[in-house]
């Protein structure tokens, strides 16, 4: 079994920023960070430190001193906060090192992925429910490459980077807050929302059992499908109208790989786990199924809903699955208000407005 995980930067996030921390006695844990790690422990969330420590390569302190500093960190967390760290991964290398053994352009220095890859080999980490918390933008870049949600704290270098450098950032963190305790409280809220979404996400085999049971209970099952890359009003109208045709709405959601095939290599904008999370928050959606095919003929044949709902960019005659629906006795319903904007139009408008001063 795999578990949600929070990856943490060290200096400026867990302990006070002190430049190159060249003696264990200089380590001072930020109180909010100590309390936050305890909360993570109590919730059963894996807690991992990932830290660049080029001071070793630069000759400011030895790797032995670094190991002793981490030993003190774990002792202080245990003594003051009854908290623990499940894993500590560090990079002692730097291309400008004064020692040959540390002079390398390695794969473990953030934002490169080596430390997370090592942690995922050692620990039962669920990358779909993992987070990166740090005080530097490089931490946000580091987490984003794994599709972790990212949180910047304004301790350490955080306030300065946010105040003076954010105009240069390629993307914003998912959340920005004062300290690690606030960051962890947000993680808990986010996990709660995502867990609700996962309850609606079903596999094909699960739905093959659920739908016949619903139909035996006299429930009318509606199947809708689409990409839903950037959710907008037209999508809401479509889904709510589709649900009105029955008692249960099953939503077939095109996977990321499917969207790349039918739309563009640059799509989707929102990865499938985020689209699941957003759509699961809608009351009108009861179940979500990710699928890879270009059309849902196969799903209609296997799941046998009562109604297949399509948006107003189709007519009953132009629905790609129309013949399958007729053969199976499935009603085809055109749902929602008349379509005015597609996702591609919204993307084009965003790009157009972003290219000129507001």
N, C-alpha and C positions, 0 to 999 in steps of 0.2 A: 504493500500500500504506500502511496506517495502522499506528501503533506505540503500544505502551503508553507512558503518560506519567505523570510525577510532577509535580504542581503544588506549589510551595513558598511558604510565607510567607517574608518576609525577616527583619525584626528579631526577635530572640529565637529564631529557628529556624536561620538560616544564620549570622548575625553576632550578637554579644553585644548584648543589649538596652541601649541607651544613651539612652533617651528620644528626643527629636527629634535625629536625627543630622545636625547642621548643618555638618559639615565632613568631607570625604572621609578625612582622617587619623584620624578617630575610629572608623572602621570596623575591627572586629576579628572575623575569621572564627573561628567555633567549630571547633576541630580535627576533631571527629567529623563535623561537617557537611561540611567540605572533603573528607574521606575518603569520605563517603557519596556526594557528587556524582560523584566519580571512579568509584565502583562503578557508579553509574547509567550514566555515559558508557560504561564498558567493556561493559556489558550491552546497549547499544543502546537504552536507554530515554530518551525525550525528557524534558528537564528544564526546567521553566518556573517563573519567579518571578512571583507575583501579590501585589502589596503596596499597601496603603492608605498614602498619604503626604500626610496633611492638613497637615503642617508647611508645605507650599508655600502652601496656602490661608490658613493662619493667620499667614503672614509670618515664620516662624522661619528659613526658608532659601528660596532661589529654585529654580526648576525647573532652572536651569543647574547649581546645586550638586548637585541630586539626580542629574542625568545624569552629572556627574563622579564622584559616589559610586558609581554603578553601573559606571562605567568602571573605577574602582579595584577594585571587587569582582571583576570579571571578570579583571583583571590579577593580583590576589592568588590567585585560584583557579588560574589557569594557572601562576603562578610557584611556588607552594608545593605544589600538589596535582596538577598536570597535568590539571586539571579544567576543564570549560566549562559555561556555561548556554546553552541553545538559544533562550531568549526571556525578556525581562523586560517585564512589563506593570505599570503603576502607575496609581493614581488620585490626582491632586493636588487634588481638589475637596473641598468641605465646605459644608454649608448655612450655617455660621456664618463663612464666609471673610471676610477683611477686604478682599479684592480682588474686584471684580465678575466678572472673567473666570473665577474659580474658585468663585464662590458659586452653587452649584446642587445640587439633589437629583438626582445623576446616576445612570446605570445601571452605572457601572464601580466604584463603591465597594462593597467586600465588606460584606455577603454578596450583593449584587446581581450578576447574571451577566455583566456587560459584559466583564471581563478574560478570562474563559474563552472567551466567544464570539469575541473578537478572536483569541485564540491558536488556536482551532480553525479559524478562517478562514485563518490564516497557516501553520500547521504540520500535518503528517499525523498528527493525534492520533486514537487509538482511544478514544473515551469509555467503551467497555465495559470497558477494561482501564486505567483511570486512577485516580490516587490524589491525595489532598490531605493534605499534612503541614504542621502549624502548631502554634503554642504558645498559640493563643487559641480559645475556643469558637466565635467568629464564623467561624474558618477551617473548623471542622467543619460548621457550617450552610451555609457556602459550598459545600463539596464535596458535601454530601448532596443538594443540589437537582439536581445533575447525576448522582446515583447513583454518584459516586466512592466508593471506600472511603476512610475518613478515619483519620488517625493523629495523635494529640496527643503532642507532646514536652513534657517537663517542664523544658526550658530556658526562658529568657525569663520570660514571665508564666505559663507552663504549670503549674508547681508550685502557685502561689498560686490560680489559677483552679480547678485540680482539687481542691485541699484545701478551699477555702472556698466555692466556688460551684457544685460539681457537683450539689448537691441541687436546684438551680433549672434544670438542663439538661432539655430535652425528650427527649433521646436520648443514649446514650453513644457515643463514637467506636468504630470497629471495633478499634482497638488504642491503648494508652497505653504510653509507654516513656520512658526517661531522656533520650535524645538522638536526633539525626537518623540516626546510624549504626545504632542499634538499629532505628529506624523502617524504614530501607531494607532491612536484613536481613529484617525481617518481610515487606516488600513482595515480596522475592524468593521467600520461602516461599509466600506467598499466590498469586503468579503461577504458581508450579510446580503448585499444586493446581488452579488454574483452567484451566491449559493441559491438564491431564489430562482435565478435564471437557469441554473443547472438542473433544478427540479423539473423544469418544463422541457429541457432538451432530452430527447429520447432517441434511442437507436432504432433502426429499421425493424429489428427483431422484436423490440419492446412494443412498437406500434402495431405490429402484426397480431399481437395478443390483446392490446388495449382496445383497438377499434372494433373487433367483433364483439367484445364484451359490452362496449357502449351501445352497439346496435341491438344487441339482445335486450338491453334495458330500455329500448325504444328511443334512444338518442339519435338525432339526425347529425351526421358528421360532414363537415365542410372541409375541403382541402384547398388551400391557396398556396401560391408559390411565387418566388421572385428573389432578387438580389438584395434589395433594401440597403444599398451601400451608404447613402446619406439619407436618413429618415426625414421625410417632409410631410406636409399636410395631405398630399395626394395619397401617400402610403396609408396614413391613418384612415382616411375616407374609405379606401379599398378594403382594409382589414375589418373595420367596423361593419361595413355593409356586407362583407362576406360572412361574418359571424351572425348577422341578423337572419341569414338563410338557414340556420340550424342551431343546435345546442352546443356543439363543440367545434372549435376551429383548430385544425392541424395545419401548421405552416411549414412548407418545404422551402428551406433556405439554401440558395446556391452557395457552395463552398468557395473558398478563395481560389482554388485551382480551377473550378468551373467558371468563375467570373473572368479569370484571365483568358480562358478560351473563347468565351462568348462576347466579352467586352474589349479588353485591352490588357497588355502586359503591365500597364501602369495601374490597373485596378485590381482589387478594390482599394478604396481609400481607407475604409475601416475594416480591419481584419475580422475574420468570422467570429472569434470569441467576443469581440466588442459588439458585433451585430446581434449575436445571440443575447447578450446581456441587455441591450436596449430593447429588443423586441419582446423579451420575456417580461419586461416591466409593464407591457400593455395588458390591460385586463381582458381584452377581447381575444387574446391569443392563449390557447390552452396547452398546446404542445408544439415543439419545434423539432424538425428533422433536417440535418445537414445532408445535402446530396451533391454528387459530382457530375451528373448527366446534364446535357444541354436542354433536354425536355424532361417532363415528368411522366411520360407514357408508362414507363416501367413501374413507377410508384402507384399510379392509378390502378394498374392491373393487379398489383400485389395487395394494396391497402383497401381498395374498393370503397371509397367514401360515397356518400349520397350525392354530394354536390362538388363540382370543381369550379372554383371562382377565379376569374381572370380580370385584369384591370381594363379600363376604358380605352387603352391604346389598341384593344382588340375588339372585334365583333364576334358573335357566336360562330360565324362561318370561318373566321381567320385564326381562331385559337389553334395552336399547333397540335394539341392533343385531342382535337374535336372528334376525329374518327374513333379513337380509342374510347372516348367517353360514350359515344353512340353505341358502340359494340357492347359495352359493359352496362349500359343503362344508367349511366351517371349523368345527372343534370349539369349542363354548362350554364353558368351564371356570370354575367358581366357586372362587376361590382365597382362601386365608388363613383365619385363625381367625375365629370369630364376632365381628362388629364391636361394640365396646362404647362407643367414643367417636368422635365426628366432630370435625373441625377446629373447627367452630363451637362445640362444647361446650368444647373446650380454651380457645378465645378467651374465651368467657363466664366460665369459671372464673378465668382470669387477671384479667379486668376486675373480677370480684367480689372476689377476694383483694386486688387493688391498691386497691380503694376503702375498705378498712378496715385499721387498723394491723396489722402483722405481729406 
